[in-house]
Amino acid sequence: MSSRPTTSQLIFYGVTEFLNNKMKAHNAKYRFVSNPKTAFTGTLPVEVAPSRYIKGLVKNFETSPGVIVVMLIYIERLLEKMELQYRQVGGTDPILFTSFNAHRIILTTFLVAQKYSEDRNYRLASIAKVGGIEKEELIFLENEFLDFMDFNLHIHEEEFNRYVESAIVFSRQLCSNTQT
């Protein structure tokens, strides 16, 4: 990253590195936790880092930093909702964000965030292709996500601003750690 990154670069870097770190930490726990299979769980782990995966989505779909922040909020909400439902049926372990589900979760929340936040929307087939899955699977995942969210996609301005500020602070911390 250059010596004076833009706010957009700080947000993107903060969000993507947060997700990289989250996936790495959860991958380390995966062997010790009974993580349930969900609609978002793939049969094989994806070895591409979340930051690289998101970078590809952003590059192909001219995404604003706001969409990336909304995507992160949706990811956090989805994991929370899935864990709540899992606990209601007797599950005790946390729902993990791993290389088995991270990319499907990212792609789905990216799609919904893009639709919800931007005037310009892209064809599902295009997003699915760039994301590496079939259009029908993306439609299914979008419906699953919306069901988990009870179709409540609204984000309060204060929550959005908290996430933006957190991403910027985290990004600056990472940049200062790499410069020392």
Stockholm file with secondary structure:
# STOCKHOLM 1.0

chainA/1-180         MSSRPTTSQLIFYGVTEFLNNKMKAHNAKYRFVSNPKTAFTGTLPVEVAPSRYIKGLVKNFETSPGVIVVMLIYIERLLEKMELQYRQVGGTDPILFTSFNAHRIILTTFLVAQKYSEDRNYRLASIAKVGGIEKEELIFLENEFLDFMDFNLHIHEEEFNRYVESAIVFSRQLCSNTQT
#=GR chainA/1-180 SS CCSSCCHHHHHHHHHHHHHHHHHHHHHHHGGGSCCCCCTTCCSSCCCSCHHHHHHHHHHHHTCCHHHHHHHHHHHHHHHHHHHHHHHHTTCCSCCCCCTTTHHHHHHHHHHHHHHHHCSCCCCHHHHHHHHTSCHHHHHHHHHHHHHHTTTCCCCCHHHHHHHHHHHHHHHHHHHHHHHC
#=GC SS_cons         CCSSCCHHHHHHHHHHHHHHHHHHHHHHHGGGSCCCCCTTCCSSCCCSCHHHHHHHHHHHHTCCHHHHHHHHHHHHHHHHHHHHHHHHTTCCSCCCCCTTTHHHHHHHHHHHHHHHHCSCCCCHHHHHHHHTSCHHHHHHHHHHHHHHTTTCCCCCHHHHHHHHHHHHHHHHHHHHHHHC
//
